[in-house]
Amino acid sequence: KESYPTIDKTITGVTGQGAVEDTNSANVAVGDIVEFTLTANLPSNLAVYDDGYYFEFIDTMSNGLDYIGISSVTIGGTANTNYTATPTTAGGQSISVKWNDISSETGAAAGAAVVVKYTARVTADAATGVSANNNNKAKIKYSNDPYSDGKGESTEIEVKVYTFEVKVIKTNAGGFLAGAGFVLKNSEGKYYKFVEASGSTPAAVTWVENVDDADEFTSNDTDGTLDGTFTGLAEGTYTLVENTVPTPYNKADDIEFTISASPKADTSTPDNGITVTLTSDATFSGGDTGIATTTVLNQTGAELPSTGGGKFSKIGRAHV
């Protein structure tokens, strides 16, 4: 009777600022390290392959993930190091782990689980938002005919990691306002600073104690947008702070908001997305998409204005 292996791929850990949502999705910040686990069971008719059994994991990541290395490999619960891994060093988006004859390995038996754990880093190329997820696909290639060297391939399985972004538009009573500088603060009172990749140092979203060391983005008078965005964010509670206030305007109120992510309620395609919720007393558009924008109003005079177009809670949900 013919028997062919199938593959399962899961996200089993996030080191950094993000978190695993379920086995098929995670929210992450740029610089986080994600652990992926590949699992497949050897066929029930393994013994009929007298000339050996070819077995290979083939894994392809998006540009937003960069391979670090293999953490562990087991066959039937027994640690194994007799595989061939490509690449042999960190870097890149494609990896292969293979055995020309896995049936000769300790622990190999009909139905035995073959498990590979590896890690990858979230890079500055990571796409933001729920629709432009950073996917990670895997399949297996295996012997499918005990009487020849024929090979078969499994159906590809996919998991996804997500990162988020916040934008600001600055206005005054008459239009767009230039020269306002904004910083972003996290729930620990530290400030956003994006570290670019340099040499062996990877890109990462970091948080600094001193606001003078933080990234500050400044508005223009063409469309009120800032000259940068707060990108590569994991879920969490944050506060937008107007750190540079154009004369003669008053400083805008700080804007606190919370980005929350959870597994998608629709379980018909369990490896296909998350739900994002943004809550704030200010108005945000696109909060449910993972790329949120708020408009901040400055006015002159003795009385400080409200910000974000009024005070209310906005909750948005996206299903992807």
Secondary structure, 3 states (H helix, E strand, C coil): CCCCCCEEEEEEEEECCCEEEECCEEECCCCCEEEEEEEEECCCCHHHCCCCCCEEEEEEECCCEEEEEEEEEEECCEECCCCEEECCCCCCCEEEEEECCHHHCCCCCCCCEEEEEEEEEECCCCCCCCCCCEEEEEEEEEECCCCCCCEEECCCEEEEEECEEEEEEEEECCEECCCCEEEEEECCCCEEEEECCECCECCEEEEECCHHHCCCEEECCCCCEECCCEEEECCEEEEEEEEECCCCCCCCCCEEEEEEEEECCCCCCCCCCEEEEEEECCCCECHHHCEEEEEEECCCCCCCCCCCCCCCCCCCCCCC
